[in-house]
Amino acid sequence: MAQEYDIKAMATKIKALRRNAEALKEISGGIPAVIKNADRILANVKMLEIDISDAVKVMGK
Amino acid sequence: MKDNEYWNPVLETMPQEKLQKLQLKKFKEIFTWAYERSKFYRKLYKDAGIEPGDIRSFDDIRKVPKIEKSMLRGAQGKDPFPYGDILCVPLDQVTAYHQTSGTTGQPVYQADTWQDWELSTEAYAYALYAQGYRAGDRLFLPFGYNIFIAFWSYHYAAEKLGCEVVPGGVLDTSARILKMQELRCVGMGATPTYILGMADTARKMGLNPPKDLFIRKITVAGEPGGSIPATRKRMEDAWGAKVYDQVGSTEIGHWGYECRRQAGLHVNEGLYLVEIEDIETGKPIEGPGKRGKMVVTNLSRMAQPCIRFDVKDIIQWNARTCDCGRTYRLLEGGVQGRADDITKVKGVLLSPAAIEEVVRNVPQLGDEYIVVVTKKGDIDDITLKVEIKPEYKKDEAAIKAKLTDHLRITTNLGYNIEFHEFGSLPRSQAKSRRFQDMRPHH
């Protein structure tokens, strides 16, 4: 069943989410509301990496 | 997707050989992380002559020194205060403090970053989804929301699933029951002891929980009762609900759960590496048929990593696979006890969980019991304190004989049986310590 999903495509989008959240922090100008909310997004991105992206290599995708 | 069964089918149905490949990769990563950032771990590993590049196989993992609770206690209380040099992130990245209950000694402090806290929630989400919790369920949490990790992650995982959570915080038991009745809550989470105690209180309030309340699924944790058939049956009968076991701890996180099939605990092998070691020789136990001591690694916890933690829990691989389709391995009988609790009495190995199974199978007895082991001269002596339900007081002699027989068959030991007034033995809202070894060397 794990093979039924296009996890490679998902991993690409997850990578883009990380890149965007990190880029947002870089241009935040130090605004705490931007930095801290981006940090929370990144914590959720990490969950997606654990759930999906980390599986890509071992699934041979 | 099969009957909307999985929180994450990618990991939960991944073939075992690929899961193991993933675990090895992640173990290397967390080992390297801890080695590079924590003085505690670096010293431990350097003393053992192991570096990150040395981890290439599961045999290499088994050479990595284990940690124990006493080591964690020894590290804490120093800088960075209060966690000590086990900490792998700057203090300003720590967003949550919790501590162990201290049932086995000085509590252990646990630091988590926001990401770690998300991980704890994520692990619990696997459990709740597998147990049939869904968006729209209104749940009640009769839990103290305090320094103990207990059901915090149940709360946040349920929210993540889209459930509505009613926090039962500082309400007393009666107020909690009335609130869950008023709001028609359909699920809850608590320790087995408290689940049974709440049902008792509800009955004293004149309520019949299966009919007057709406609870249909219960997740239990913190004690082995959820995987002890007689205790589970008592809880299910008392509430007219399905009861599911979930296991975890402050230091580890939520590493295992039952699914709706109730066929045993699935180890969440996508997030954790669970090893079983022979209690006496320390050799790995790879297959079913023999119980041993659990050694566990949280593969992604960053602030205060948990790498090869010797938990002292006794577990056993199950030969069965579950009909649910998960490839995560099952444990036989959940957590069967603690290595610390399994002790020789009169020369016989005694597991408190075996006593619980016998006591809870006698319907004339109440839910509570206490086992006290003492020494009279050179001879061990065991007293079992139980409560007899008022309507069966006249049958005391017959119940005593039945209990004595069943205990002897199950544990190979004789007991002094003490009957106490119904409702007189101590009740606990948190973890109960029903096994009291009072012998001089214990």
Interface residues (C-beta under 8 A of the other chain):
Chain A: M1 A2 E4 Y5 I7 D39 R40 L42 A43 N44 K46 M47 I50 D51 I52 D54 A55 K57 V58 M59
Chain B: M1 K2 N8 P9 V10 L11 T13 M14 P15 K18 L19 K21 L22 K25 K26 T113 W114 Q115 W117 E118 L119 E122 G270 L271 S300 G325
